[in-house]
Amino acid sequence: MTTENETPTGQPLSGASSAESLLGAHLAGQAGRFLRALPDVDLGTLRRVDGALHGFGALLDPIWAETLRGDLAALVVTLGQERGYTRRLARLLAAVDSLTCTDAAVPTPRTADESGRAAESAVGGLLAHHPGAPKARAMLERQLTLARSRSHTAALQELGSSRFHSLADRMTLLVSDLPLRSPDTSHEPERLLGYAARMGEALELTVSRLPLLRAALPYNGDALHRVAVPAADSPAMAAHEDAAWTRAGAAVRYARYALEVCGPLLGERTEEPLAGLAELAGHLERQQEAADAAEAASLAARTPRITPATAYVLGVVHADQRLEVEAARHAFSVSWPAFHSSGWLTDPWLARST
């Protein structure tokens, strides 16, 4: 089963004489992968179908494409919630355990080197022996387990709904029949490259609106494991920036999926840019997961009638996850300039590649 950060592999398509046939073959492959995986649902496959519909929608029947994209989005959100809560719970419990650790030989997430050995400066966590830590850990586990159970119920209901069966029927049809905007018209296969370039331009525009200069500055990523917690930015400012980074994550995915569609035209020349996009996507996914975990810790801290000690621990965990957000954004800010300067996903590069 293909995961979100894996690129589907396959031989270049032969006999594809038009952009429409290439796009149809790609979507048929994704639809077939979706149907073969049932009753499991591969969210990466659904996102790739959505990405193809978004990037190459000018070739498709607009009403059909928008309806299918709406159903795909609803399914991805509903099914993704349970998996998101599972990852969030694991991340937050690991954060509490790290912050309360008293063994100086155990590395924190940011102090371990590549070999896994602790840095010489690693010390016990800020919350070691803190009286509020056990209750805070139990509260996070209880709240997120309950949320995961509710999302599991919602996922089961979605999989049994008429909307899901209608979506499965359309995916079955997609294997053999692609609804086109102009069924009697065909375009040169290279037309797909222009659409892929548009996704690259959208990515560049979205990233240009990020505070990359600030993200590139060094920061004290180990602070919570040695010193008191600094004052955090206002929640409104954090939410505004989080939304911008979420849009950047979507733009990276769309550019990546558009290039995958063009794989049969470009062959092995897509390997390096796809690897670069996968790296960028990984940084943005990590910052998104950390931001979601920070929000969960903040929500738990607002639970009525909890003790000040418990609220303090949850506040530290929230700050710890916000530092993880900054670490991932810093990694993105380091990787992006080299990727951007390569000229991939622009009209000139795609033109030279054909």
C-alpha positions in Angstrom: 0.0 0.0 0.0 1.4 3.4 -1.0 1.8 5.9 1.9 1.6 9.6 1.7 5.4 10.1 1.4 6.0 7.4 -1.2 5.9 7.9 -4.9 4.0 5.3 -6.9 6.4 3.7 -9.3 5.7 2.2 -12.7 6.9 2.0 -16.3 6.3 4.9 -18.6 3.0 4.6 -20.4 3.3 3.5 -24.1 0.8 4.4 -26.7 -0.6 7.4 -24.9 -1.2 9.8 -27.7 -2.8 12.7 -25.8 -2.8 14.6 -22.5 -6.2 13.2 -21.8 -5.1 9.6 -22.2 -2.1 10.1 -20.0 -4.2 11.7 -17.3 -6.9 9.0 -17.7 -4.3 6.3 -17.3 -2.9 7.9 -14.1 -6.3 8.3 -12.5 -7.3 4.8 -13.6 -4.2 3.5 -11.8 -5.0 5.4 -8.6 -8.6 4.3 -8.7 -7.5 0.7 -9.1 -5.2 1.0 -6.2 -8.1 2.4 -4.1 -10.4 -0.4 -5.0 -7.8 -3.2 -4.5 -7.1 -1.9 -0.9 -10.8 -2.0 0.2 -12.0 -2.4 2.9 -8.9 -0.5 3.9 -8.7 3.1 2.6 -5.3 4.5 1.6 -5.5 8.2 2.2 -2.4 8.8 0.1 -4.2 7.4 -2.9 -7.3 9.6 -2.3 -5.0 12.7 -2.0 -3.3 11.8 -5.3 -6.6 11.6 -7.0 -7.7 14.9 -5.6 -4.3 16.4 -6.6 -4.7 15.2 -10.2 -8.2 16.6 -10.3 -7.0 20.0 -8.9 -3.9 20.3 -11.1 -5.5 19.1 -14.4 -9.1 20.1 -13.9 -9.1 22.2 -17.1 -9.2 19.0 -19.1 -12.1 17.5 -17.0 -15.8 17.9 -16.7 -16.0 20.6 -14.1 -19.1 19.5 -12.3 -18.0 15.9 -12.1 -14.5 16.9 -10.9 -15.7 19.3 -8.2 -18.3 16.8 -6.9 -15.7 14.1 -6.7 -13.2 16.4 -5.0 -15.8 17.4 -2.4 -16.5 13.7 -1.5 -12.8 12.9 -1.5 -12.1 15.8 0.9 -14.9 14.7 3.3 -13.6 11.1 3.3 -10.0 12.2 3.9 -11.0 14.4 6.8 -13.3 11.9 8.5 -10.9 8.9 8.1 -7.8 11.0 8.9 -9.1 12.2 12.2 -8.7 8.8 13.9 -5.2 8.3 12.6 -4.4 11.9 13.6 -5.5 11.4 17.1 -3.4 8.2 17.3 -0.3 10.1 16.2 -1.1 13.0 18.5 -1.5 10.8 21.5 1.8 9.1 20.9 3.6 12.4 20.3 2.2 14.0 23.5 2.9 11.1 25.8 6.4 10.9 24.4 6.8 14.6 25.1 5.7 14.2 28.7 8.0 11.2 29.3 10.9 13.2 27.8 10.2 16.3 29.9 9.8 14.2 33.1 12.8 12.0 32.4 15.5 12.0 35.2 18.1 9.9 33.3 20.7 12.1 31.8 21.8 9.3 29.5 18.4 9.3 27.7 18.5 11.8 24.7 15.7 14.2 24.2 14.2 14.4 20.6 16.4 17.3 19.8 19.6 16.4 21.6 20.2 12.9 20.1 22.8 12.8 17.3 22.4 10.7 14.2 23.7 7.6 15.8 21.1 7.9 18.6 23.6 8.6 21.4 22.8 11.4 23.8 24.7 14.7 23.5 27.0 15.4 26.3 24.9 18.3 27.5 21.7 16.2 27.8 20.2 16.5 31.3 16.9 15.7 33.0 13.7 17.2 31.8 12.3 20.5 33.1 9.3 18.5 34.6 11.3 15.9 36.4 9.6 15.0 39.7 6.9 17.6 39.1 3.8 16.7 41.0 1.4 17.7 38.2 3.1 15.4 35.6 1.2 12.1 36.3 -2.2 13.9 36.2 -1.4 15.8 33.1 -0.2 12.6 31.3 -3.4 10.8 32.4 -5.6 13.7 31.2 -4.0 13.8 27.8 -4.3 10.0 27.4 -7.9 10.0 28.5 -9.0 13.0 26.4 -7.3 11.8 23.2 -8.3 8.2 23.6 -11.9 9.4 23.9 -11.5 11.6 20.8 -10.0 8.7 18.9 -12.8 6.4 19.8 -15.4 9.0 18.7 -13.5 9.5 15.4 -13.4 5.7 14.9 -17.2 5.6 15.2 -17.5 8.4 12.7 -15.2 6.7 10.3 -17.2 3.5 10.5 -20.4 5.4 9.8 -18.7 7.1 6.9 -17.6 3.8 5.4 -21.2 2.5 5.6 -22.7 5.7 4.2 -24.4 6.1 0.8 -21.8 8.9 0.1 -18.9 6.4 0.4 -20.7 3.8 -1.8 -21.3 6.5 -4.4 -17.6 7.4 -4.2 -16.6 3.8 -4.7 -18.9 3.6 -7.7 -17.3 6.7 -9.3 -13.9 5.3 -8.6 -14.9 2.0 -10.3 -16.1 4.0 -13.3 -12.8 6.0 -13.3 -10.9 2.9 -14.1 -12.3 2.8 -17.6 -14.0 6.1 -18.3 -12.7 9.6 -17.6 -15.3 12.4 -17.9 -13.7 15.1 -20.0 -14.6 18.7 -20.5 -14.4 18.3 -24.3 -14.7 14.5 -25.1 -14.2 15.1 -28.8 -11.0 17.2 -28.4 -7.5 15.9 -27.6 -4.3 17.8 -26.8 -0.6 17.0 -27.1 0.7 15.0 -24.1 3.2 17.9 -23.4 0.2 20.1 -22.4 0.3 18.3 -19.0 3.7 19.9 -18.4 2.2 23.4 -18.5 -0.3 22.5 -15.8 2.4 21.0 -13.7 4.4 24.3 -14.0 1.3 26.2 -12.8 1.4 24.1 -9.6 5.0 25.0 -9.2 4.2 28.6 -9.6 1.5 28.3 -7.0 4.0 26.6 -4.6 6.5 29.4 -5.1 3.8 32.1 -4.4 2.6 30.3 -1.3 6.1 29.8 0.2 6.9 33.5 -0.6 4.3 34.5 2.0 5.9 32.4 4.8 8.1 34.1 7.4 11.1 32.1 6.1 13.7 34.6 7.3 12.5 34.2 10.9 12.3 30.5 10.6 15.9 30.4 9.3 17.2 32.0 12.5 18.9 29.8 15.1 16.7 29.0 18.1 17.2 27.3 21.4 15.4 24.0 20.6 16.4 22.3 23.9 15.3 25.1 26.2 12.5 23.3 27.9 14.8 20.5 29.0 17.1 22.9 30.8 15.5 26.3 31.6 12.2 27.9 32.4 9.6 28.2 29.6 9.7 31.6 27.8 6.5 33.5 27.1 4.7 32.2 24.0 3.3 34.2 21.1 -0.4 35.0 21.3 -2.7 32.2 20.2 -4.2 34.4 17.5 -0.8 35.0 15.9 0.2 31.3 16.2 -3.1 30.3 14.5 -2.6 32.8 11.7 0.9 31.5 11.0 -0.2 27.9 11.3 -2.8 28.5 8.6 -0.1 29.8 6.2 2.1 26.8 6.8 -0.9 24.5 6.3 -1.5 26.1 2.9 2.2 25.6 2.1 1.8 21.9 2.9 -1.1 21.6 0.4 0.8 23.5 -2.3 3.8 21.1 -1.9 1.5 18.1 -2.3 -0.2 19.5 -5.3 3.1 20.3 -7.0 4.4 16.8 -6.2 1.3 15.0 -7.4 1.2 17.0 -10.7 4.8 16.0 -11.4 3.9 12.3 -10.7 1.2 12.6 -13.4 3.9 13.8 -15.8 6.2 11.0 -14.9 5.6 9.0 -18.2 6.7 12.1 -20.2 9.8 12.8 -18.1 10.9 9.4 -17.0 13.9 9.3 -14.6 14.2 13.0 -14.7 11.5 13.4 -12.2 13.3 11.4 -9.5 15.4 14.2 -8.1 12.6 16.9 -8.0 10.2 14.3 -6.5 12.7 13.5 -3.8 13.1 17.2 -3.1 9.3 17.7 -2.8 9.0 14.6 -0.6 11.6 16.1 1.7 9.8 19.4 1.9 6.5 17.6 2.5 8.0 15.7 5.4 9.1 18.9 7.1 5.7 20.4 6.7 3.9 17.3 7.9 6.0 17.2 11.0 5.3 20.8 11.8 1.6 20.2 11.2 1.5 17.3 13.6 3.4 19.2 16.2 1.0 22.2 15.9 -2.0 19.9 16.3 -0.4 18.3 19.3 0.3 21.7 20.8 -3.4 22.7 20.3 -4.5 19.4 22.0 -2.3 20.2 25.0 -3.7 23.8 25.1 -7.2 22.4 25.0 -6.5 20.0 27.9 -5.0 22.9 29.9 -8.3 24.7 29.6 -10.2 21.9 31.2 -12.3 23.3 34.1 -11.2 22.7 37.7 -7.8 21.2 37.1 -5.0 21.9 39.6 -2.5 24.7 38.8 0.3 22.1 38.9 -1.5 20.0 36.2 -2.2 23.1 34.1 1.5 24.2 34.4 2.7 20.8 33.0 0.3 21.0 30.1 1.5 24.5 29.4 5.1 23.3 29.3 4.1 20.4 27.0 2.3 22.9 24.7 5.4 25.1 24.6 7.5 22.0 23.9 5.4 21.1 20.9 5.6 24.7 19.6 9.4 24.4 19.7 9.0 21.2 17.6 6.9 23.3 15.2 9.7 25.8 14.9 12.3 23.0 14.5 10.4 21.6 11.5 9.9 25.0 10.0 13.6 25.8 10.4 14.4 22.5 8.6 12.0 23.6 5.7 13.7 27.0 5.5 17.0 25.3 5.1 15.8 22.9 2.4 13.7 25.3 0.4 16.4 27.6 -1.1 18.3 24.8 -2.7 15.1 23.3 -4.1 13.9 26.6 -5.3 17.1 27.6 -7.0 17.2 24.4 -9.0 14.4 25.7 -11.2 12.3 22.5 -11.0 8.6 22.8 -11.8 9.1 25.8 -13.9 8.2 26.2 -17.6 11.9 26.3 -18.8 12.9 23.1 -16.9 9.8 21.2 -18.0 10.4 22.3 -21.6 14.0 21.1 -21.6 12.9 17.8 -20.1 10.7 16.8 -23.1 
